Amino acid sequence: MRQQIVQLTALLSILAIGGTAGATPSAERQAQLLHLLKQDCGSCHGMTLKGGLGPALLPQNLTGKPDAMLIQTVLDGRPGTAMPPWRTMLSHDEVRWLVDNLRKGVDDAP
């Protein structure tokens, strides 16, 4: 039941901001986001994002995981784990951009 509530909340959050379309971060912000991903996220998920304290963030590891769940995890963290919420530092559109780039592979990101 809790998982269904979490999924419904994520879906409503996406619908409330206009579905999947969103603002693309500026080139300068994209560079900042990639730095954050490689350094801050990398400190737990491994500097090459192949896993560490947190799971791997490689494209093959994200297959089958809905964008809404990944975005919500980044924004709200995972209670009871080391995954902190990033909502105060990142917007929904920025997290969506990060998820899109993780699915492509960070080395291929702009």
Backbone atoms as SQL, in Angstrom:
CREATE TABLE atoms (id INTEGER PRIMARY KEY, chain TEXT, resi INTEGER, resn TEXT, atom TEXT, x REAL, y REAL, z REAL);
INSERT INTO atoms VALUES
  (1, 'A', 1, 'MET', 'N', 0.824, -1.193, 0.000),
  (2, 'A', 1, 'MET', 'CA', 0.000, 0.000, 0.000),
  (3, 'A', 1, 'MET', 'C', 0.873, 1.264, 0.000),
  (4, 'A', 2, 'ARG', 'N', 1.926, 1.261, 0.842),
  (5, 'A', 2, 'ARG', 'CA', 2.807, 2.430, 0.914),
  (6, 'A', 2, 'ARG', 'C', 3.454, 2.698, -0.439),
  (7, 'A', 3, 'GLN', 'N', 3.884, 1.619, -1.119),
  (8, 'A', 3, 'GLN', 'CA', 4.517, 1.789, -2.425),
  (9, 'A', 3, 'GLN', 'C', 3.523, 2.384, -3.430),
  (10, 'A', 4, 'GLN', 'N', 2.268, 1.981, -3.363),
  (11, 'A', 4, 'GLN', 'CA', 1.259, 2.527, -4.262),
  (12, 'A', 4, 'GLN', 'C', 1.048, 4.015, -4.003),
  (13, 'A', 5, 'ILE', 'N', 1.079, 4.410, -2.743),
  (14, 'A', 5, 'ILE', 'CA', 0.929, 5.824, -2.393),
  (15, 'A', 5, 'ILE', 'C', 2.125, 6.614, -2.922),
  (16, 'A', 6, 'VAL', 'N', 3.323, 6.052, -2.758),
  (17, 'A', 6, 'VAL', 'CA', 4.534, 6.713, -3.259),
  (18, 'A', 6, 'VAL', 'C', 4.455, 6.871, -4.780),
  (19, 'A', 7, 'GLN', 'N', 4.045, 5.819, -5.479),
  (20, 'A', 7, 'GLN', 'CA', 3.943, 5.880, -6.936),
  (21, 'A', 7, 'GLN', 'C', 2.881, 6.887, -7.363),
  (22, 'A', 8, 'LEU', 'N', 1.747, 6.914, -6.686),
  (23, 'A', 8, 'LEU', 'CA', 0.691, 7.867, -7.011),
  (24, 'A', 8, 'LEU', 'C', 1.169, 9.298, -6.773),
  (25, 'A', 9, 'THR', 'N', 1.888, 9.506, -5.681),
  (26, 'A', 9, 'THR', 'CA', 2.431, 10.837, -5.385),
  (27, 'A', 9, 'THR', 'C', 3.391, 11.276, -6.484),
  (28, 'A', 10, 'ALA', 'N', 4.249, 10.367, -6.921),
  (29, 'A', 10, 'ALA', 'CA', 5.195, 10.696, -7.994),
  (30, 'A', 10, 'ALA', 'C', 4.456, 11.041, -9.282),
  (31, 'A', 11, 'LEU', 'N', 3.447, 10.265, -9.620),
  (32, 'A', 11, 'LEU', 'CA', 2.671, 10.531, -10.827),
  (33, 'A', 11, 'LEU', 'C', 1.976, 11.880, -10.746),
  (34, 'A', 12, 'LEU', 'N', 1.372, 12.164, -9.611),
  (35, 'A', 12, 'LEU', 'CA', 0.692, 13.452, -9.443),
  (36, 'A', 12, 'LEU', 'C', 1.682, 14.605, -9.526),
  (37, 'A', 13, 'SER', 'N', 2.886, 14.420, -8.996),
  (38, 'A', 13, 'SER', 'CA', 3.910, 15.458, -9.076),
  (39, 'A', 13, 'SER', 'C', 4.263, 15.747, -10.522),
  (40, 'A', 14, 'ILE', 'N', 4.407, 14.716, -11.312),
  (41, 'A', 14, 'ILE', 'CA', 4.747, 14.887, -12.730),
  (42, 'A', 14, 'ILE', 'C', 3.604, 15.584, -13.459),
  (43, 'A', 15, 'LEU', 'N', 2.383, 15.146, -13.218),
  (44, 'A', 15, 'LEU', 'CA', 1.234, 15.759, -13.880),
  (45, 'A', 15, 'LEU', 'C', 1.067, 17.216, -13.470),
  (46, 'A', 16, 'ALA', 'N', 1.364, 17.524, -12.223),
  (47, 'A', 16, 'ALA', 'CA', 1.196, 18.887, -11.725),
  (48, 'A', 16, 'ALA', 'C', 2.142, 19.871, -12.392),
  (49, 'A', 17, 'ILE', 'N', 3.289, 19.376, -12.865),
  (50, 'A', 17, 'ILE', 'CA', 4.218, 20.300, -13.516),
  (51, 'A', 17, 'ILE', 'C', 4.172, 20.184, -15.033),
  (52, 'A', 18, 'GLY', 'N', 3.164, 19.536, -15.540),
  (53, 'A', 18, 'GLY', 'CA', 2.986, 19.526, -16.982),
  (54, 'A', 18, 'GLY', 'C', 3.492, 18.287, -17.684),
  (55, 'A', 19, 'GLY', 'N', 3.473, 17.150, -17.049),
  (56, 'A', 19, 'GLY', 'CA', 3.861, 15.910, -17.699),
  (57, 'A', 19, 'GLY', 'C', 5.357, 15.812, -17.862),
  (58, 'A', 20, 'THR', 'N', 5.792, 15.246, -18.998),
  (59, 'A', 20, 'THR', 'CA', 7.212, 14.987, -19.174),
  (60, 'A', 20, 'THR', 'C', 7.951, 16.183, -19.755),
  (61, 'A', 21, 'ALA', 'N', 7.235, 17.133, -20.310),
  (62, 'A', 21, 'ALA', 'CA', 7.902, 18.294, -20.886),
  (63, 'A', 21, 'ALA', 'C', 8.348, 19.225, -19.767),
  (64, 'A', 22, 'GLY', 'N', 9.526, 19.748, -19.899),
  (65, 'A', 22, 'GLY', 'CA', 10.027, 20.660, -18.891),
  (66, 'A', 22, 'GLY', 'C', 11.129, 21.508, -19.477),
  (67, 'A', 23, 'ALA', 'N', 11.579, 22.428, -18.690),
  (68, 'A', 23, 'ALA', 'CA', 12.652, 23.315, -19.121),
  (69, 'A', 23, 'ALA', 'C', 13.977, 22.574, -19.062),
  (70, 'A', 24, 'THR', 'N', 14.762, 22.718, -20.105),
  (71, 'A', 24, 'THR', 'CA', 16.101, 22.153, -20.116),
  (72, 'A', 24, 'THR', 'C', 17.032, 23.125, -19.416),
  (73, 'A', 25, 'PRO', 'N', 17.849, 22.633, -18.486),
  (74, 'A', 25, 'PRO', 'CA', 18.782, 23.537, -17.809),
  (75, 'A', 25, 'PRO', 'C', 19.743, 24.187, -18.804),
  (76, 'A', 26, 'SER', 'N', 20.192, 25.395, -18.472),
  (77, 'A', 26, 'SER', 'CA', 21.159, 26.097, -19.321),
  (78, 'A', 26, 'SER', 'C', 22.443, 25.277, -19.423),
  (79, 'A', 27, 'ALA', 'N', 23.271, 25.596, -20.401),
  (80, 'A', 27, 'ALA', 'CA', 24.545, 24.891, -20.581),
  (81, 'A', 27, 'ALA', 'C', 25.409, 25.007, -19.330),
  (82, 'A', 28, 'GLU', 'N', 25.406, 26.188, -18.722),
  (83, 'A', 28, 'GLU', 'CA', 26.187, 26.389, -17.499),
  (84, 'A', 28, 'GLU', 'C', 25.658, 25.500, -16.373),
  (85, 'A', 29, 'ARG', 'N', 24.341, 25.441, -16.229),
  (86, 'A', 29, 'ARG', 'CA', 23.744, 24.614, -15.181),
  (87, 'A', 29, 'ARG', 'C', 23.977, 23.134, -15.472),
  (88, 'A', 30, 'GLN', 'N', 23.932, 22.742, -16.741),
  (89, 'A', 30, 'GLN', 'CA', 24.205, 21.348, -17.092),
  (90, 'A', 30, 'GLN', 'C', 25.597, 20.943, -16.633),
  (91, 'A', 31, 'ALA', 'N', 26.569, 21.814, -16.830),
  (92, 'A', 31, 'ALA', 'CA', 27.937, 21.531, -16.380),
  (93, 'A', 31, 'ALA', 'C', 27.973, 21.381, -14.862),
  (94, 'A', 32, 'GLN', 'N', 27.248, 22.241, -14.153),
  (95, 'A', 32, 'GLN', 'CA', 27.181, 22.143, -12.686),
  (96, 'A', 32, 'GLN', 'C', 26.519, 20.834, -12.259),
  (97, 'A', 33, 'LEU', 'N', 25.465, 20.457, -12.962),
  (98, 'A', 33, 'LEU', 'CA', 24.752, 19.225, -12.620),
  (99, 'A', 33, 'LEU', 'C', 25.623, 17.994, -12.854),
  (100, 'A', 34, 'LEU', 'N', 26.375, 17.998, -13.941),
  (101, 'A', 34, 'LEU', 'CA', 27.270, 16.870, -14.205),
  (102, 'A', 34, 'LEU', 'C', 28.368, 16.790, -13.151),
  (103, 'A', 35, 'HIS', 'N', 28.865, 17.940, -12.735),
  (104, 'A', 35, 'HIS', 'CA', 29.871, 17.960, -11.670),
  (105, 'A', 35, 'HIS', 'C', 29.267, 17.395, -10.383),
  (106, 'A', 36, 'LEU', 'N', 28.072, 17.829, -10.037),
  (107, 'A', 36, 'LEU', 'CA', 27.389, 17.325, -8.851),
  (108, 'A', 36, 'LEU', 'C', 27.193, 15.816, -8.956),
  (109, 'A', 37, 'LEU', 'N', 26.774, 15.356, -10.121),
  (110, 'A', 37, 'LEU', 'CA', 26.542, 13.931, -10.324),
  (111, 'A', 37, 'LEU', 'C', 27.822, 13.141, -10.117),
  (112, 'A', 38, 'LYS', 'N', 28.893, 13.592, -10.733),
  (113, 'A', 38, 'LYS', 'CA', 30.145, 12.835, -10.654),
  (114, 'A', 38, 'LYS', 'C', 30.791, 12.929, -9.277),
  (115, 'A', 39, 'GLN', 'N', 30.667, 14.060, -8.613),
  (116, 'A', 39, 'GLN', 'CA', 31.328, 14.236, -7.319),
  (117, 'A', 39, 'GLN', 'C', 30.419, 13.863, -6.149),
  (118, 'A', 40, 'ASP', 'N', 29.289, 14.532, -6.020),
  (119, 'A', 40, 'ASP', 'CA', 28.417, 14.304, -4.865),
  (120, 'A', 40, 'ASP', 'C', 27.729, 12.940, -4.939),
  (121, 'A', 41, 'CYS', 'N', 27.105, 12.654, -6.072),
  (122, 'A', 41, 'CYS', 'CA', 26.442, 11.353, -6.201),
  (123, 'A', 41, 'CYS', 'C', 27.495, 10.243, -6.221),
  (124, 'A', 42, 'GLY', 'N', 28.618, 10.537, -6.894),
  (125, 'A', 42, 'GLY', 'CA', 29.702, 9.566, -6.991),
  (126, 'A', 42, 'GLY', 'C', 30.297, 9.183, -5.651),
  (127, 'A', 43, 'SER', 'N', 30.183, 10.059, -4.661),
  (128, 'A', 43, 'SER', 'CA', 30.748, 9.727, -3.349),
  (129, 'A', 43, 'SER', 'C', 30.058, 8.516, -2.725),
  (130, 'A', 44, 'CYS', 'N', 28.812, 8.269, -3.073),
  (131, 'A', 44, 'CYS', 'CA', 28.104, 7.081, -2.569),
  (132, 'A', 44, 'CYS', 'C', 27.899, 6.017, -3.649),
  (133, 'A', 45, 'HIS', 'N', 27.657, 6.468, -4.870),
  (134, 'A', 45, 'HIS', 'CA', 27.347, 5.531, -5.952),
  (135, 'A', 45, 'HIS', 'C', 28.598, 5.112, -6.716),
  (136, 'A', 46, 'GLY', 'N', 29.759, 5.536, -6.233),
  (137, 'A', 46, 'GLY', 'CA', 31.023, 5.204, -6.882),
  (138, 'A', 46, 'GLY', 'C', 31.405, 6.304, -7.862),
  (139, 'A', 47, 'MET', 'N', 32.661, 6.660, -7.871),
  (140, 'A', 47, 'MET', 'CA', 33.121, 7.769, -8.719),
  (141, 'A', 47, 'MET', 'C', 32.890, 7.488, -10.206),
  (142, 'A', 48, 'THR', 'N', 32.782, 6.216, -10.579),
  (143, 'A', 48, 'THR', 'CA', 32.454, 5.855, -11.957),
  (144, 'A', 48, 'THR', 'C', 30.992, 5.433, -12.070),
  (145, 'A', 49, 'LEU', 'N', 30.240, 5.660, -10.982),
  (146, 'A', 49, 'LEU', 'CA', 28.804, 5.357, -10.889),
  (147, 'A', 49, 'LEU', 'C', 28.503, 3.872, -11.034),
  (148, 'A', 50, 'LYS', 'N', 29.513, 3.024, -10.761),
  (149, 'A', 50, 'LYS', 'CA', 29.341, 1.579, -10.867),
  (150, 'A', 50, 'LYS', 'C', 28.875, 0.947, -9.554),
  (151, 'A', 51, 'GLY', 'N', 28.571, 1.798, -8.577),
  (152, 'A', 51, 'GLY', 'CA', 28.066, 1.306, -7.301),
  (153, 'A', 51, 'GLY', 'C', 29.086, 1.479, -6.193),
  (154, 'A', 52, 'GLY', 'N', 28.590, 1.519, -5.001),
  (155, 'A', 52, 'GLY', 'CA', 29.397, 1.687, -3.800),
  (156, 'A', 52, 'GLY', 'C', 28.451, 1.499, -2.637),
  (157, 'A', 53, 'LEU', 'N', 28.359, 2.504, -1.785),
  (158, 'A', 53, 'LEU', 'CA', 27.360, 2.479, -0.714),
  (159, 'A', 53, 'LEU', 'C', 25.962, 2.423, -1.344),
  (160, 'A', 54, 'GLY', 'N', 25.777, 3.194, -2.426),
  (161, 'A', 54, 'GLY', 'CA', 24.519, 3.182, -3.179),
  (162, 'A', 54, 'GLY', 'C', 24.665, 2.315, -4.416),
  (163, 'A', 55, 'PRO', 'N', 23.548, 1.976, -5.048),
  (164, 'A', 55, 'PRO', 'CA', 23.597, 1.115, -6.240),
  (165, 'A', 55, 'PRO', 'C', 24.227, 1.816, -7.439),
  (166, 'A', 56, 'ALA', 'N', 24.604, 1.023, -8.421),
  (167, 'A', 56, 'ALA', 'CA', 25.159, 1.546, -9.666),
  (168, 'A', 56, 'ALA', 'C', 24.119, 2.413, -10.376),
  (169, 'A', 57, 'LEU', 'N', 24.610, 3.462, -11.041),
  (170, 'A', 57, 'LEU', 'CA', 23.736, 4.374, -11.796),
  (171, 'A', 57, 'LEU', 'C', 24.048, 4.321, -13.290),
  (172, 'A', 58, 'LEU', 'N', 24.385, 3.146, -13.771),
  (173, 'A', 58, 'LEU', 'CA', 24.682, 2.952, -15.184),
  (174, 'A', 58, 'LEU', 'C', 23.387, 2.665, -15.945),
  (175, 'A', 59, 'PRO', 'N', 23.369, 2.949, -17.252),
  (176, 'A', 59, 'PRO', 'CA', 22.129, 2.744, -18.020),
  (177, 'A', 59, 'PRO', 'C', 21.511, 1.357, -17.820),
  (178, 'A', 60, 'GLN', 'N', 22.314, 0.320, -17.846),
  (179, 'A', 60, 'GLN', 'CA', 21.770, -1.036, -17.705),
  (180, 'A', 60, 'GLN', 'C', 21.173, -1.277, -16.321),
  (181, 'A', 61, 'ASN', 'N', 21.639, -0.559, -15.318),
  (182, 'A', 61, 'ASN', 'CA', 21.091, -0.714, -13.974),
  (183, 'A', 61, 'ASN', 'C', 19.783, 0.049, -13.786),
  (184, 'A', 62, 'LEU', 'N', 19.517, 0.996, -14.670),
  (185, 'A', 62, 'LEU', 'CA', 18.294, 1.803, -14.574),
  (186, 'A', 62, 'LEU', 'C', 17.167, 1.251, -15.437),
  (187, 'A', 63, 'THR', 'N', 17.478, 0.282, -16.277),
  (188, 'A', 63, 'THR', 'CA', 16.469, -0.322, -17.142),
  (189, 'A', 63, 'THR', 'C', 15.332, -0.885, -16.298),
  (190, 'A', 64, 'GLY', 'N', 14.118, -0.545, -16.701),
  (191, 'A', 64, 'GLY', 'CA', 12.933, -1.044, -16.007),
  (192, 'A', 64, 'GLY', 'C', 12.512, -0.210, -14.800),
  (193, 'A', 65, 'LYS', 'N', 13.320, 0.749, -14.446),
  (194, 'A', 65, 'LYS', 'CA', 12.968, 1.632, -13.332),
  (195, 'A', 65, 'LYS', 'C', 12.281, 2.868, -13.905),
  (196, 'A', 66, 'PRO', 'N', 11.056, 3.153, -13.494),
  (197, 'A', 66, 'PRO', 'CA', 10.318, 4.297, -14.041),
  (198, 'A', 66, 'PRO', 'C', 11.004, 5.622, -13.702),
  (199, 'A', 67, 'ASP', 'N', 10.975, 6.548, -14.650),
  (200, 'A', 67, 'ASP', 'CA', 11.532, 7.880, -14.412),
  (201, 'A', 67, 'ASP', 'C', 10.948, 8.511, -13.160),
  (202, 'A', 68, 'ALA', 'N', 9.636, 8.379, -12.979),
  (203, 'A', 68, 'ALA', 'CA', 8.975, 9.001, -11.825),
  (204, 'A', 68, 'ALA', 'C', 9.573, 8.501, -10.514),
  (205, 'A', 69, 'MET', 'N', 9.882, 7.220, -10.433),
  (206, 'A', 69, 'MET', 'CA', 10.466, 6.665, -9.209),
  (207, 'A', 69, 'MET', 'C', 11.878, 7.201, -9.002),
  (208, 'A', 70, 'LEU', 'N', 12.672, 7.251, -10.069),
  (209, 'A', 70, 'LEU', 'CA', 14.039, 7.751, -9.956),
  (210, 'A', 70, 'LEU', 'C', 14.050, 9.227, -9.557),
  (211, 'A', 71, 'ILE', 'N', 13.186, 10.002, -10.179),
  (212, 'A', 71, 'ILE', 'CA', 13.106, 11.437, -9.867),
  (213, 'A', 71, 'ILE', 'C', 12.684, 11.639, -8.419),
  (214, 'A', 72, 'GLN', 'N', 11.679, 10.907, -7.988),
  (215, 'A', 72, 'GLN', 'CA', 11.216, 11.042, -6.613),
  (216, 'A', 72, 'GLN', 'C', 12.303, 10.625, -5.625),
  (217, 'A', 73, 'THR', 'N', 13.056, 9.588, -5.954),
  (218, 'A', 73, 'THR', 'CA', 14.142, 9.148, -5.079),
  (219, 'A', 73, 'THR', 'C', 15.177, 10.248, -4.910),
  (220, 'A', 74, 'VAL', 'N', 15.542, 10.908, -6.002),
  (221, 'A', 74, 'VAL', 'CA', 16.527, 11.985, -5.916),
  (222, 'A', 74, 'VAL', 'C', 15.947, 13.163, -5.128),
  (223, 'A', 75, 'LEU', 'N', 14.738, 13.546, -5.448),
  (224, 'A', 75, 'LEU', 'CA', 14.147, 14.714, -4.786),
  (225, 'A', 75, 'LEU', 'C', 13.885, 14.491, -3.299),
  (226, 'A', 76, 'ASP', 'N', 13.379, 13.309, -2.941),
  (227, 'A', 76, 'ASP', 'CA', 12.938, 13.064, -1.566),
  (228, 'A', 76, 'ASP', 'C', 13.831, 12.123, -0.775),
  (229, 'A', 77, 'GLY', 'N', 14.850, 11.549, -1.413),
  (230, 'A', 77, 'GLY', 'CA', 15.735, 10.629, -0.720),
  (231, 'A', 77, 'GLY', 'C', 15.044, 9.307, -0.441),
  (232, 'A', 78, 'ARG', 'N', 15.717, 8.474, 0.321),
  (233, 'A', 78, 'ARG', 'CA', 15.173, 7.176, 0.729),
  (234, 'A', 78, 'ARG', 'C', 15.276, 7.071, 2.240),
  (235, 'A', 79, 'PRO', 'N', 14.180, 7.291, 2.945),
  (236, 'A', 79, 'PRO', 'CA', 14.216, 7.196, 4.406),
  (237, 'A', 79, 'PRO', 'C', 14.782, 5.838, 4.849),
  (238, 'A', 80, 'GLY', 'N', 15.594, 5.873, 5.875),
  (239, 'A', 80, 'GLY', 'CA', 16.177, 4.647, 6.395),
  (240, 'A', 80, 'GLY', 'C', 17.439, 4.215, 5.674),
  (241, 'A', 81, 'THR', 'N', 17.863, 5.011, 4.689),
  (242, 'A', 81, 'THR', 'CA', 19.097, 4.712, 3.962),
  (243, 'A', 81, 'THR', 'C', 19.978, 5.959, 3.989),
  (244, 'A', 82, 'ALA', 'N', 21.137, 5.854, 3.373),
  (245, 'A', 82, 'ALA', 'CA', 22.054, 7.001, 3.293),
  (246, 'A', 82, 'ALA', 'C', 21.659, 7.977, 2.185),
  (247, 'A', 83, 'MET', 'N', 20.624, 7.664, 1.402),
  (248, 'A', 83, 'MET', 'CA', 20.218, 8.532, 0.290),
  (249, 'A', 83, 'MET', 'C', 19.484, 9.756, 0.816),
  (250, 'A', 84, 'PRO', 'N', 20.127, 10.945, 0.695),
  (251, 'A', 84, 'PRO', 'CA', 19.486, 12.166, 1.200),
  (252, 'A', 84, 'PRO', 'C', 18.535, 12.772, 0.167),
  (253, 'A', 85, 'PRO', 'N', 17.634, 13.613, 0.601),
  (254, 'A', 85, 'PRO', 'CA', 16.794, 14.353, -0.348),
  (255, 'A', 85, 'PRO', 'C', 17.587, 15.508, -0.954),
  (256, 'A', 86, 'TRP', 'N', 17.375, 15.766, -2.234),
  (257, 'A', 86, 'TRP', 'CA', 18.055, 16.853, -2.946),
  (258, 'A', 86, 'TRP', 'C', 17.091, 17.955, -3.360),
  (259, 'A', 87, 'ARG', 'N', 15.842, 17.869, -2.906),
  (260, 'A', 87, 'ARG', 'CA', 14.797, 18.809, -3.311),
  (261, 'A', 87, 'ARG', 'C', 15.169, 20.265, -3.052),
  (262, 'A', 88, 'THR', 'N', 15.923, 20.531, -2.008),
  (263, 'A', 88, 'THR', 'CA', 16.274, 21.923, -1.706),
  (264, 'A', 88, 'THR', 'C', 17.365, 22.462, -2.630),
  (265, 'A', 89, 'MET', 'N', 18.055, 21.569, -3.347),
  (266, 'A', 89, 'MET', 'CA', 19.151, 22.000, -4.219),
  (267, 'A', 89, 'MET', 'C', 18.871, 21.816, -5.703),
  (268, 'A', 90, 'LEU', 'N', 17.923, 20.949, -6.026),
  (269, 'A', 90, 'LEU', 'CA', 17.648, 20.607, -7.420),
  (270, 'A', 90, 'LEU', 'C', 16.160, 20.738, -7.719),
  (271, 'A', 91, 'SER', 'N', 15.860, 21.228, -8.910),
  (272, 'A', 91, 'SER', 'CA', 14.463, 21.299, -9.343),
  (273, 'A', 91, 'SER', 'C', 14.064, 19.978, -9.995),
  (274, 'A', 92, 'HIS', 'N', 12.781, 19.805, -10.169),
  (275, 'A', 92, 'HIS', 'CA', 12.269, 18.616, -10.852),
  (276, 'A', 92, 'HIS', 'C', 12.868, 18.509, -12.252),
  (277, 'A', 93, 'ASP', 'N', 12.908, 19.610, -12.996),
  (278, 'A', 93, 'ASP', 'CA', 13.461, 19.597, -14.356),
  (279, 'A', 93, 'ASP', 'C', 14.940, 19.223, -14.357),
  (280, 'A', 94, 'GLU', 'N', 15.676, 19.691, -13.363),
  (281, 'A', 94, 'GLU', 'CA', 17.098, 19.350, -13.281),
  (282, 'A', 94, 'GLU', 'C', 17.289, 17.860, -13.000),
  (283, 'A', 95, 'VAL', 'N', 16.476, 17.317, -12.122),
  (284, 'A', 95, 'VAL', 'CA', 16.574, 15.891, -11.818),
  (285, 'A', 95, 'VAL', 'C', 16.162, 15.074, -13.034),
  (286, 'A', 96, 'ARG', 'N', 15.120, 15.514, -13.730),
  (287, 'A', 96, 'ARG', 'CA', 14.711, 14.815, -14.956),
  (288, 'A', 96, 'ARG', 'C', 15.872, 14.817, -15.962),
  (289, 'A', 97, 'TRP', 'N', 16.550, 15.940, -16.105),
  (290, 'A', 97, 'TRP', 'CA', 17.693, 16.038, -17.015),
  (291, 'A', 97, 'TRP', 'C', 18.793, 15.063, -16.588),
  (292, 'A', 98, 'LEU', 'N', 19.059, 14.990, -15.283),
  (293, 'A', 98, 'LEU', 'CA', 20.064, 14.047, -14.782),
  (294, 'A', 98, 'LEU', 'C', 19.661, 12.607, -15.084),
  (295, 'A', 99, 'VAL', 'N', 18.423, 12.256, -14.837),
  (296, 'A', 99, 'VAL', 'CA', 17.944, 10.897, -15.102),
  (297, 'A', 99, 'VAL', 'C', 18.075, 10.582, -16.597),
  (298, 'A', 100, 'ASP', 'N', 17.677, 11.517, -17.449),
  (299, 'A', 100, 'ASP', 'CA', 17.805, 11.309, -18.901),
  (300, 'A', 100, 'ASP', 'C', 19.255, 11.036, -19.277),
  (301, 'A', 101, 'ASN', 'N', 20.176, 11.782, -18.692),
  (302, 'A', 101, 'ASN', 'CA', 21.590, 11.605, -19.010),
  (303, 'A', 101, 'ASN', 'C', 22.157, 10.331, -18.408),
  (304, 'A', 102, 'LEU', 'N', 21.695, 9.943, -17.234),
  (305, 'A', 102, 'LEU', 'CA', 22.129, 8.670, -16.667),
  (306, 'A', 102, 'LEU', 'C', 21.683, 7.516, -17.555),
  (307, 'A', 103, 'ARG', 'N', 20.489, 7.626, -18.119),
  (308, 'A', 103, 'ARG', 'CA', 19.995, 6.567, -19.015),
  (309, 'A', 103, 'ARG', 'C', 20.840, 6.470, -20.286),
  (310, 'A', 104, 'LYS', 'N', 21.413, 7.584, -20.734),
  (311, 'A', 104, 'LYS', 'CA', 22.285, 7.604, -21.930),
  (312, 'A', 104, 'LYS', 'C', 23.697, 7.154, -21.588),
  (313, 'A', 105, 'GLY', 'N', 24.088, 7.344, -20.348),
  (314, 'A', 105, 'GLY', 'CA', 25.462, 7.114, -19.935),
  (315, 'A', 105, 'GLY', 'C', 26.122, 8.470, -19.730),
  (316, 'A', 106, 'VAL', 'N', 26.662, 8.701, -18.583),
  (317, 'A', 106, 'VAL', 'CA', 27.194, 10.029, -18.238),
  (318, 'A', 106, 'VAL', 'C', 28.340, 10.446, -19.159),
  (319, 'A', 107, 'ASP', 'N', 29.149, 9.506, -19.603),
  (320, 'A', 107, 'ASP', 'CA', 30.257, 9.876, -20.498),
  (321, 'A', 107, 'ASP', 'C', 29.747, 10.444, -21.817),
  (322, 'A', 108, 'ASP', 'N', 28.502, 10.108, -22.184),
  (323, 'A', 108, 'ASP', 'CA', 27.906, 10.608, -23.418),
  (324, 'A', 108, 'ASP', 'C', 27.098, 11.876, -23.206),
  (325, 'A', 109, 'ALA', 'N', 27.007, 12.327, -21.958),
  (326, 'A', 109, 'ALA', 'CA', 26.196, 13.511, -21.649),
  (327, 'A', 109, 'ALA', 'C', 26.845, 14.760, -22.230),
  (328, 'A', 110, 'PRO', 'N', 26.002, 15.772, -22.553),
  (329, 'A', 110, 'PRO', 'CA', 26.561, 16.991, -23.136),
  (330, 'A', 110, 'PRO', 'C', 27.495, 17.706, -22.193);
